């Protein structure tokens, strides 16, 4: 089942750095020669959003996505993803970058 995730790219591991990164063996195998990115779901939160999340005791969620699409840190992206067997890790079904 696919879902759409919109978020701000917090960290990018390019394919040529996968071997030198501290990834779990399952994630390393899933990534193969693709990008591993960490997103803050929902994009960059405002100060009001951060305060509201603190009082609700619901942290801003970060997710890991394996994709073929090269992205840069701080990019805002919208990705259509599929959930994997690894908790919190998704693979892209299709990608679209916001300008």
DAZIZI-V314830 format. One record per pair of residues at least 6 apart in sequence whose ideal C-beta (glycine too) atoms are under 7 Angstrom apart, sorted by the first residue. I is the first residue (numbers start at 0). J is the second residue. D is the distance in Angstrom with one decimal. If there is no record, write none. Layout:
<<I J D> <I J D>>
This chain:
<<1 79 5.4> <1 80 6.6> <1 81 5.4> <1 92 4.9> <2 80 6.2> <3 77 6.4> <3 79 5.4> <4 38 6.5> <4 40 6.2> <4 62 6.5> <4 78 5.2> <4 80 5.5> <4 89 6.9> <5 41 6.6> <5 42 6.3> <5 77 4.8> <6 38 3.6> <6 39 5.2> <6 40 4.8> <6 41 6.1> <6 42 5.7> <6 76 6.5> <7 38 6.6> <7 39 4.7> <7 42 4.9> <7 43 4.9> <7 73 6.6> <7 75 5.7> <8 36 5.5> <8 38 6.0> <8 70 5.2> <8 71 6.8> <8 72 5.4> <8 73 6.3> <8 74 4.6> <8 76 6.1> <9 37 4.7> <9 38 6.6> <9 39 5.5> <9 61 6.6> <9 72 6.8> <10 36 6.9> <10 37 4.3> <10 72 6.4> <11 34 6.2> <11 36 5.2> <11 70 6.0> <11 71 6.7> <11 72 5.7> <12 20 5.0> <12 34 6.8> <12 35 4.2> <13 34 6.0> <14 32 4.5> <14 33 6.1> <14 34 6.4> <17 27 6.2> <17 30 5.6> <22 35 6.9> <25 85 5.6> <26 35 7.0> <26 85 6.2> <26 88 6.3> <29 65 5.6> <29 83 6.4> <29 90 7.0> <30 65 5.0> <33 65 5.3> <33 66 6.1> <33 67 5.4> <34 66 5.2> <34 68 6.9> <34 69 6.2> <34 70 6.8> <35 63 6.5> <35 65 5.7> <36 64 5.2> <36 66 6.3> <36 70 5.9> <37 61 5.7> <37 63 5.5> <38 61 6.7> <38 62 5.4> <38 64 6.1> <38 76 6.9> <39 59 5.9> <39 61 5.6> <40 60 4.4> <40 61 7.0> <40 62 5.7> <42 75 5.7> <44 59 5.6> <52 58 6.2> <52 59 5.6> <62 87 5.6> <62 89 6.2> <63 87 5.9> <63 88 4.7> <64 78 6.0> <64 80 6.0> <64 89 4.9> <64 91 6.3> <65 90 4.8> <66 78 6.8> <66 91 4.2> <66 94 6.0> <68 91 6.8> <68 94 4.3> <70 76 6.0> <74 96 6.9> <75 97 4.8> <76 96 5.6> <76 97 6.6> <77 95 5.2> <77 97 5.9> <78 91 5.3> <78 94 5.3> <79 91 6.7> <79 92 4.7> <79 93 4.6> <80 89 3.8> <80 90 6.5> <80 91 5.5> <80 92 6.2> <81 89 6.4> <81 90 5.6> <81 92 5.2> <82 89 5.8> <83 89 6.4> <83 90 5.9>>
